[in-house]
Amino acid sequence: MAMFSQTTNLSSKSWYASKCDRKTAEVALHKNGKDGAFLVRPSSGCDKNQPYTLAVLYRRKVYNIPIRLNESGKQYVLGKEKAGERWFNSVEGMIDYYQQNSLILIDKQNNTKDSTLLLQPVRL
């Protein structure tokens, strides 16, 4: 398996929305309405080190979490840089992991912390 997974591999995944912006993702997740509904979309920013965004619905709130590349540019990491973060060789590997292990969701506005599994891939 190649170390660096290209977008072409992602397009076959039910949870990858290649032509989706933030608003479209949020509408689709709210329409699904289930905790743990999620999709991955291209990031809206122009930062090549942050190619994707993971959008997750939990308690009627959509969390947009950046998926970024680590310094080597070969592995993917979720969220802002932090100590002890987990690196993945592919976006698929990251999604598989969080379908079985809790993902911490931080709501900065309300200063709350929740967690959910990625349970429900949303196809666009």
Phi and psi in degrees as GROMACS dihedral restraints (atoms count N, CA, C in turn):
[ dihedral_restraints ]
;  ai    aj    ak    al  type     phi  dphi    fc
    3     4     5     6     1   -67.3    20    10
    4     5     6     7     1   145.4    20    10
    6     7     8     9     1   -64.6    20    10
    7     8     9    10     1   -38.7    20    10
    9    10    11    12     1  -112.1    20    10
   10    11    12    13     1   112.8    20    10
   12    13    14    15     1   -83.9    20    10
   13    14    15    16     1   127.5    20    10
   15    16    17    18     1   -87.5    20    10
   16    17    18    19     1   163.4    20    10
   18    19    20    21     1   -56.4    20    10
   19    20    21    22     1   -32.6    20    10
   21    22    23    24     1   -56.5    20    10
   22    23    24    25     1   -36.3    20    10
   24    25    26    27     1   -67.0    20    10
   25    26    27    28     1   -31.9    20    10
   27    28    29    30     1   -72.2    20    10
   28    29    30    31     1   -32.7    20    10
   30    31    32    33     1   -61.4    20    10
   31    32    33    34     1   -19.8    20    10
   33    34    35    36     1   -83.0    20    10
   34    35    36    37     1    -8.3    20    10
   36    37    38    39     1   -83.7    20    10
   37    38    39    40     1   138.2    20    10
   39    40    41    42     1   -63.8    20    10
   40    41    42    43     1   -26.4    20    10
   42    43    44    45     1   -92.4    20    10
   43    44    45    46     1     0.0    20    10
   45    46    47    48     1   -96.9    20    10
   46    47    48    49     1   123.9    20    10
   48    49    50    51     1  -112.7    20    10
   49    50    51    52     1    95.7    20    10
   51    52    53    54     1   -69.0    20    10
   52    53    54    55     1   -27.6    20    10
   54    55    56    57     1  -119.3    20    10
   55    56    57    58     1    56.2    20    10
   57    58    59    60     1  -129.0    20    10
   58    59    60    61     1   132.9    20    10
   60    61    62    63     1  -102.0    20    10
   61    62    63    64     1   179.3    20    10
   63    64    65    66     1   -57.9    20    10
   64    65    66    67     1   -46.6    20    10
   66    67    68    69     1   -62.4    20    10
   67    68    69    70     1   -47.0    20    10
   69    70    71    72     1   -59.8    20    10
   70    71    72    73     1   -41.9    20    10
   72    73    74    75     1   -62.4    20    10
   73    74    75    76     1   -44.7    20    10
   75    76    77    78     1   -64.3    20    10
   76    77    78    79     1   -41.2    20    10
   78    79    80    81     1   -62.0    20    10
   79    80    81    82     1   -46.2    20    10
   81    82    83    84     1   -62.3    20    10
   82    83    84    85     1   -41.3    20    10
   84    85    86    87     1   -68.5    20    10
   85    86    87    88     1   -42.4    20    10
   87    88    89    90     1   -63.3    20    10
   88    89    90    91     1   -35.5    20    10
   90    91    92    93     1   -65.5    20    10
   91    92    93    94     1   -39.4    20    10
   93    94    95    96     1   -64.9    20    10
   94    95    96    97     1   -47.4    20    10
   96    97    98    99     1    76.5    20    10
   97    98    99   100     1    -0.3    20    10
   99   100   101   102     1   -97.5    20    10
  100   101   102   103     1   139.0    20    10
  102   103   104   105     1   -56.9    20    10
  103   104   105   106     1   135.1    20    10
  105   106   107   108     1    88.4    20    10
  106   107   108   109     1     2.0    20    10
  108   109   110   111     1   -67.3    20    10
  109   110   111   112     1   139.7    20    10
  111   112   113   114     1  -153.3    20    10
  112   113   114   115     1   161.9    20    10
  114   115   116   117     1  -154.9    20    10
  115   116   117   118     1   163.0    20    10
  117   118   119   120     1  -115.3    20    10
  118   119   120   121     1   134.1    20    10
  120   121   122   123     1  -132.5    20    10
  121   122   123   124     1   162.3    20    10
  123   124   125   126     1   -64.1    20    10
  124   125   126   127     1   143.7    20    10
  126   127   128   129     1   -68.7    20    10
  127   128   129   130     1   146.9    20    10
  129   130   131   132     1   -77.2    20    10
  130   131   132   133     1   -26.4    20    10
  132   133   134   135     1   -70.3    20    10
  133   134   135   136     1   170.7    20    10
  135   136   137   138     1   -99.6    20    10
  136   137   138   139     1    13.4    20    10
  138   139   140   141     1   -80.0    20    10
  139   140   141   142     1   113.0    20    10
  141   142   143   144     1   -68.7    20    10
  142   143   144   145     1   -16.5    20    10
  144   145   146   147     1   -84.1    20    10
  145   146   147   148     1    -1.0    20    10
  147   148   149   150     1  -133.1    20    10
  148   149   150   151     1    73.5    20    10
  150   151   152   153     1   -72.9    20    10
  151   152   153   154     1   -26.5    20    10
  153   154   155   156     1  -133.4    20    10
  154   155   156   157     1   165.7    20    10
  156   157   158   159     1  -131.5    20    10
  157   158   159   160     1   135.0    20    10
  159   160   161   162     1   -95.6    20    10
  160   161   162   163     1   121.1    20    10
  162   163   164   165     1  -107.6    20    10
  163   164   165   166     1   125.2    20    10
  165   166   167   168     1  -128.7    20    10
  166   167   168   169     1   136.7    20    10
  168   169   170   171     1   -99.4    20    10
  169   170   171   172     1   131.2    20    10
  171   172   173   174     1  -150.2    20    10
  172   173   174   175     1   126.0    20    10
  174   175   176   177     1    49.0    20    10
  175   176   177   178     1    51.9    20    10
  177   178   179   180     1    61.5    20    10
  178   179   180   181     1    17.1    20    10
  180   181   182   183     1  -121.0    20    10
  181   182   183   184     1   137.5    20    10
  183   184   185   186     1   -97.0    20    10
  184   185   186   187     1   126.7    20    10
  186   187   188   189     1  -103.0    20    10
  187   188   189   190     1   125.3    20    10
  189   190   191   192     1  -105.0    20    10
  190   191   192   193     1   110.1    20    10
  192   193   194   195     1  -113.3    20    10
  193   194   195   196     1   123.1    20    10
  195   196   197   198     1   -66.6    20    10
  196   197   198   199     1   139.9    20    10
  198   199   200   201     1  -105.9    20    10
  199   200   201   202     1   115.6    20    10
  201   202   203   204     1  -118.7    20    10
  202   203   204   205     1   166.7    20    10
  204   205   206   207     1   -93.7    20    10
  205   206   207   208     1   143.7    20    10
  207   208   209   210     1   -75.5    20    10
  208   209   210   211     1  -179.8    20    10
  210   211   212   213     1   -56.9    20    10
  211   212   213   214     1   -34.5    20    10
  213   214   215   216     1   -71.8    20    10
  214   215   216   217     1   -16.7    20    10
  216   217   218   219     1    74.5    20    10
  217   218   219   220     1    12.8    20    10
  219   220   221   222     1  -114.3    20    10
  220   221   222   223     1   -11.5    20    10
  222   223   224   225     1  -129.9    20    10
  223   224   225   226     1   153.6    20    10
  225   226   227   228     1  -101.0    20    10
  226   227   228   229     1   144.3    20    10
  228   229   230   231     1  -135.7    20    10
  229   230   231   232     1   145.4    20    10
  231   232   233   234     1   -97.7    20    10
  232   233   234   235     1   132.9    20    10
  234   235   236   237     1    79.8    20    10
  235   236   237   238     1  -170.3    20    10
  237   238   239   240     1   -72.5    20    10
  238   239   240   241     1   157.6    20    10
  240   241   242   243     1   -62.0    20    10
  241   242   243   244     1   134.7    20    10
  243   244   245   246     1  -154.0    20    10
  244   245   246   247     1   162.7    20    10
  246   247   248   249     1   -67.1    20    10
  247   248   249   250     1   142.9    20    10
  249   250   251   252     1    68.5    20    10
  250   251   252   253     1    24.0    20    10
  252   253   254   255     1   -73.6    20    10
  253   254   255   256     1   156.6    20    10
  255   256   257   258     1   -97.1    20    10
  256   257   258   259     1   131.3    20    10
  258   259   260   261     1  -105.1    20    10
  259   260   261   262     1   143.6    20    10
  261   262   263   264     1  -126.2    20    10
  262   263   264   265     1   145.0    20    10
  264   265   266   267     1   -76.4    20    10
  265   266   267   268     1   -16.3    20    10
  267   268   269   270     1  -152.3    20    10
  268   269   270   271     1   159.5    20    10
  270   271   272   273     1   -65.3    20    10
  271   272   273   274     1   -38.7    20    10
  273   274   275   276     1   -58.2    20    10
  274   275   276   277     1   -43.2    20    10
  276   277   278   279     1   -60.8    20    10
  277   278   279   280     1   -39.1    20    10
  279   280   281   282     1   -65.4    20    10
  280   281   282   283     1   -46.6    20    10
  282   283   284   285     1   -63.1    20    10
  283   284   285   286     1   -45.6    20    10
  285   286   287   288     1   -55.6    20    10
  286   287   288   289     1   -44.4    20    10
  288   289   290   291     1   -60.7    20    10
  289   290   291   292     1   -48.2    20    10
  291   292   293   294     1   -80.1    20    10
  292   293   294   295     1    -0.8    20    10
  294   295   296   297     1   -82.2    20    10
  295   296   297   298     1   -15.6    20    10
  297   298   299   300     1  -118.8    20    10
  298   299   300   301     1   -13.7    20    10
  300   301   302   303     1  -128.1    20    10
  301   302   303   304     1   139.0    20    10
  303   304   305   306     1   -58.9    20    10
  304   305   306   307     1   138.2    20    10
  306   307   308   309     1  -102.6    20    10
  307   308   309   310     1   127.4    20    10
  309   310   311   312     1   -81.2    20    10
  310   311   312   313     1   128.0    20    10
  312   313   314   315     1  -111.5    20    10
  313   314   315   316     1   124.9    20    10
  315   316   317   318     1  -111.7    20    10
  316   317   318   319     1   123.6    20    10
  318   319   320   321     1   -99.5    20    10
  319   320   321   322     1   104.1    20    10
  321   322   323   324     1   -68.5    20    10
  322   323   324   325     1   -33.4    20    10
  324   325   326   327     1   -64.8    20    10
  325   326   327   328     1   -44.4    20    10
  327   328   329   330     1  -100.0    20    10
  328   329   330   331     1     0.2    20    10
  330   331   332   333     1    54.4    20    10
  331   332   333   334     1    45.5    20    10
  333   334   335   336     1  -119.3    20    10
  334   335   336   337     1   160.6    20    10
  336   337   338   339     1  -129.0    20    10
  337   338   339   340     1   129.7    20    10
  339   340   341   342     1  -130.7    20    10
  340   341   342   343     1   176.5    20    10
  342   343   344   345     1  -148.3    20    10
  343   344   345   346     1   149.4    20    10
  345   346   347   348     1  -151.5    20    10
  346   347   348   349     1   162.3    20    10
  348   349   350   351     1   -91.2    20    10
  349   350   351   352     1   157.6    20    10
  351   352   353   354     1   -80.1    20    10
  352   353   354   355     1   107.0    20    10
  354   355   356   357     1  -107.6    20    10
  355   356   357   358     1   -32.8    20    10
  357   358   359   360     1  -132.8    20    10
  358   359   360   361     1    95.2    20    10
  360   361   362   363     1   -64.7    20    10
  361   362   363   364     1   133.6    20    10
  363   364   365   366     1  -105.6    20    10
  364   365   366   367     1   121.8    20    10
  366   367   368   369     1   -96.3    20    10
  367   368   369   370     1   134.1    20    10
